[in-house]
């Protein structure tokens, strides 16, 4: 079977200075992630999740074993162009703004200018950063940086999307939007590897999960199968009369079963989002961020409407399509109008300047300085020094220095 991601005895051992094995970060890992699947990689801190991702992408060389991504090596440039990656920390150039950042990554993937421009604007609107797209990345909050990081991971329309803690730093509304986006991307044929320690996020979006501890897989399977409690039954019904409840209770007592009747509870996340949405509809004042452009508005668009996500995601590849067939993107052409130059201003800037009439000053012939001839006596010639410094040396009656004869002692 062809897998989107497959690891075979993948192992990473960190050694000390003498080459002795110190830490088994990943120990004999065997995973198979199917196409069009949302797979969750869970585990406490230090369990080997990030190390596994780095080996998949070729950022770390495994000690033993190997990994296959989309049928090839993760270090192959042809494979890399089909992968989107959001690291745990968004390492973005802080002096570029959002548009410049996405344009930079689009150029790295070789996107055409028109396609690049269309995808940049669509992604900025989808992640809710279009209003602040001209601000430098260094001024963004952590949640805003995660949003632009997710946008750069989607700039190349990847077949495989690897997300390392994608909801870190996001508020509950932003978290819900990211989870909705993950589900819709999976519906459009994308394979998503989600690495997180937030169990609620993984439970909501993942088809299958694997729990790591000590670099080894401790449990793996479908979320529903792993969480199902086989020894219990749950019945959900609309409100019934007290008489019906008593009748049901007597039947359960005859079966000697332990039973409890409670009212169902909604998730805290749902309650929080409903409360905030109600406050927004009432136009309550706030000094914080206001999510006026929600990802869900684009994801829940009707089929007759051209949603932004449909522009960003190419058509899924059919099963009977040959492997070497070129992929086509369903991109709506965007009409662009080239800016017309201001010809009056341009003529002023390019007009030949008339040289101004300046007074011609005759060159001044430098005056000669009489430099007395210096004797090679090994002493400083004070007259030369005075001439250089502009001072006049007082007349001296010093006799020329004579070398003492043999047997005599020279005196100053």
N, C-alpha and C positions, 0 to 999 in steps of 0.2 A: 504493500500500500504506500502511496506517495503522501508524505507528510509535509506540512509547511515548516515545521521545526522538529528536528530529531537529534537527540544527544545519545551517544553510544559510549558508555563507560567514561563519561567526562569527569575528570579529576583535576583538582588544583591544590597543590601542596606548597605552602610558603615555608621556606627553609631559613635557618639562621646563617651567620657568617661562615660557619664551617661546613655548610651544606647538609646539616642534619634537619630532618623533617620537624617543623615546629608547629604548624597549624594545617589541618586538613580542612580547608575552606569548603571545598566541594569534593565529595567522595563517591566515585562510581555512580554518577547520575545518569539515569536512562529515562528520557521523556519523549513522548510522541504527541505533537500538537497537530490536529487536523486542520485542513483548510476551512475558512469561513467560521472559525471557532474563536470564542473568547475564553482564553485559558488564564486562570489565576495562579500565581506563584506566591504562596504564603509562607510565613515563618517569622519568628522573633528576630530581633537585631542580632547580627552575626551568624545567621543560619546559612548564608551563602547565596542569597538571592541576587544581590548586585554583582557578586563575582561571577555567577552563572551568566548574567546578561552581558558582562564585559567579554567573557569568552565566546559567547554567541556572535558578538559583533567584531571579534578579532582584536579587541583592545587588550586582552590578556591571552598569553599563550598557555594552553592547558598542559599540565604535567603528563597526563595520559588521556587517551581517548580523543574523540573529535565530535564536531557538531555540524549538522547540515541545515541550511536555511534556504527554503524555496528550491530545493534540489541541488544546491551548490554550497561552496564555502563562503562564510560571511565576510571574508577579506577580499573576495572577488569584486572588482568595481562594477561589473554588470549586475551582480546581486545587490550591491549596496544601493544602487539607484532605485531599487524596488522596496527599500526598507525605510521606515520612519522611526526615529528614536527620540524620546523625551527623557533625558537623564533626571536623576533625583534632584540635582541642583541645576538650574538653568544658567549655563556658562555663556552669557551673551555679552557682546561688546557694549559697554555701558554708554558710550558717547554717540551711538547710532540711534535713530528713532525707530519706531515700529516698522514703518514702510521700508526704510533702508535695510533693516535687519532681514525682513522677509525677501527683499530684492536680492540681498547678498546670497542667501541660501538658494533662491531660485536660480541665480547665475551658476552656482556650484553644480546644480543638477542639469544645467544646460537647457533650461526652459526658454522658449521663444519669447521675445519682448511682450507681444500681445497676450500670450497665455500667462506670462508672469504677472502682468499688470492686473488681469482679470482675477487671478487666484489671490493676489495680495489683498485687493479690495474686498473680495468675498470672505476671506479668512478673517480680516480685521472686523468686518461686520458680524461675523458669526461668533467670534469670541468676545464681542462687546468692547473693542478697543478703538473703534474708528474715530471717536471723538477726541482721543488723546494720542492719535497715531503720530503726531509731529513732535511729541515730547521724547527726550532721550530716555533710553532704557534704564539708565542709572537712577532716574527719578521715580521709577515704578515701585509700587509695593510688591511684596512677595507674591501675593495672589495675582496681580497683574502680570508679573514676570512669568508665572506658570501658564497664564493664558497665551502670552506671546510665544512661549516655548512649545505649547501644543500646536499653535499655528505653524511654526517652522517645521514641526514633525509631519504636518500634513501638506506642505507646500509642493511635494513631488508626487502626490496621489499614490502613496505606497500600497503595495499588496500586503505587506506585513508591518504592523505597527506595534512597537515595543514601548510600553509606558512604565516608567519606574516612579512610583508614588505620584501619580498625576494630580491628585486632589490635595496635595500638601499646600497649606497656606490659603486655600479657598474657603469662602463662607459656605454655609449650607446650600444656598441657592446656586452658587457656582459649581458646587460639588454635584448637585442634581443635574445640572446642565451637562457637565462632562460625562456623567453616567448615561444620560439620554443619547449623547453623541456617540458614545462607544457602542450602544445597542444598535443605532441606526447605521453606523459604519459596518457592523457585522452583517446586517441585513443586506447591505450592498456588496457583499462578497469579500470583505476584508478579514484578515486573520489578525487577532489582537492578543498579545501577551501582556498581561497586567500583573505587575509586581507591586504588592502593597501589604501593609500590616493592618490596614483598616478593614476589619472583617465585614462590616455592613456594606461597604462599597463592593467588595468581591462577591458577596452573596447576592447582590442585586443584579449584577451584570454578567457574571461568569457562567459558562456552560459546565466546565470541569475545572477542578482545582488540584493542586499538589501542595502538600504541607511539608516544608523542609525543616529539619532540625539537625544540627551538627553536620551539615553538608549532605545529608541523606534524605530520601523521600520516606516520610513516615506514613503518609496516607495519600491516596490519589483516587479520583473518581468524579462522578457527576455530583453537583452540589445537592440536589434533591435526595439522591440515594444516600449520601453521607450523613445528611441531617435528619433523615426520616427515622422516627422512633417506632420500631416495629411492634413494641409491646403496648402501644396506646392507639386510641382512635379519637378523631376529632370530628365533630358534627357542627356545621355552621348553618344556621337557619334564621329566618326572620323572627321577630318577637312573637311569642305565643302566650296563651293565657296561663295563669297560675295553675288551673286545673290540668292542662296538658302537661305542664312541668311536673306536677305531682304524679301523674300517670306514668311518665317516662322514668321518674325516680323509682317507683315501685317495681317497674320492669327490670331496671338495672340492679335493684336490691335482690330480686329473685335470682339473678345471675351471679350474685355475690361479687359484684364488681365495685371498685372504688370509683366514685364519680363526683364531679363538681360542675356546677353551672355558673358561668361568668359571662359578662358582656365583653364582646370583642374590643380590642384596643387598637387604635391606629398608631403608626410609627411616629416617633417624635419628629423625624425629618418632615413628614407630611404635615403635621400640625404646625411646625415652624414656618414652612413655606406658605401655607394657607394664611397664616397670621400676617406675614409680611406682604403678601399680595393684596390682602384686604386693606392694609394700611396704605399701600401705594395707590389703590383705587380711590381712597378717600383723600389723596393728595396731602398726606401728613408731612410736615416739614422734617427734613433730616440733613445733617451735616456730613453724613457718610456717603458711600457709593450707592448709586441708584442703578439697578439693572433695567434699563429701558429697552435694551435689545437682548432678548433671551434666545438661547440656542433652541429651545423648544418651539418657538414660533416658526423657525425654519424647518425643524424636523417634522412637525405635525402638519405641514402644508399639504393641501390636496394634490392628487396626482396631476390634475389639470394645470396646476400652477408650477412654474419653473422655480423650484426652491434652490437656495444657494448651495445646499449640499449636493444636489444633482449636478451642479456645475463643477463642483470640486472633485467629485468621485466619478471615475470612468465607469463605463458599462461593464458588468461582470462578465468574465470569460466563460463561454459555454463549455460544457463537458466534452463535446465532440470536436472542439476547435483544436487544431494541431498546436503542439507546444511552441513551435517556432513562429506562429502567426503573429504579426504585429498587433499591438494593443492600440486601440483608438479611444480617444477621449471625447465624450459628449459635451463639447464646449460650444456655448453660444457666442457667435462672433460679436465682438464689442467694437462699435464705431468710435474711433478716436479722431479728433481734429487737432492737427498740428498747430501750435500757437504761431500766429502771424507776427513778424517782427515790426516794431515801430520804426518805419522808414525815416521819419523826420529825425527821430533821435539817433538812428543809425547813421544818417548823413552828417549829423553834427559831430558824431564821434569819429567818423572816418574822414572828415574833411581835412584837406592838407593844411597844416598850420602855416601861417605867414611868419617868417622869421622876423623877430622884433629888431628894430634898429638899436644897436648898442654902441656905445662910445668905444672907439678903438683906442686902446692905451698902448703906447709904444713900450716895448720891453725895456726894462731898466738894466743897463749893463752893470754887472756886479763889480764893485770896487775891489781892487787888488789889495791884499794885505801883505805887508812886508814881514816876512817871517825870517828872523835872523837864523843864520846857519848854526846848527847845533853841533857841538863837538861831541864825539863819542866818548864821553867821560863816565857814563853810567849814572849820571845825576840828572835831575829834572832841570830842563832849561826854563828858568823862570820867565824869560822874555817871551817865549812861545806861549806859555800858560797865560801871561798877562794879555797877550794879543788875542787869544781865544776867548778870554773872559771879559775883554773890553777895558781892562785896567791898565794904568800906566805905571811902569815900574820905576822907582826912584833911581837916579844915577848912582852907580857904584864905582868904586876905585879899586875893586878887587883885582889883585894880580893874578895872572894866569897860574894855574896849578902846575907846580913842577914836581917831578918824581924825585924823591930823595935819593941821594947817592948811596953807594954801598957803604955800610957801616954807620950811616946817619939814621936818625929817627925822625920821621915826619911829624910836624906839629900843625895844628889848625890855626 
